[in-house]
């Protein structure tokens, strides 16, 4: 069996692939050599937030429209009427509604 010589285009392709691989970011830690995995130990204390945020004033909240599909459709319709996206419109509607509820207690 004869050894096939690689053409110049194949060599250029192989060199480009090698250069791409060399430019990739190295792994932060080498992969574990052992197949056995240790059982994770649950910490006795929940760690604190590392970025100094407090749990009282969260930056995000998930809204579910499980049973109230009409509310989601209404939000989309009003956002379209005002030329806004749904998220800013939802924040605006939430602010207006919460201010009205707060004012009803004063």
PyMOL commands that set and color helices and strands:
alter all, ss='L'
color gray80, all
select helices_A, chain A and resi 8-23+69-82+86-105
alter helices_A, ss='H'
color red, helices_A
deselect
rebuild
show_as cartoon
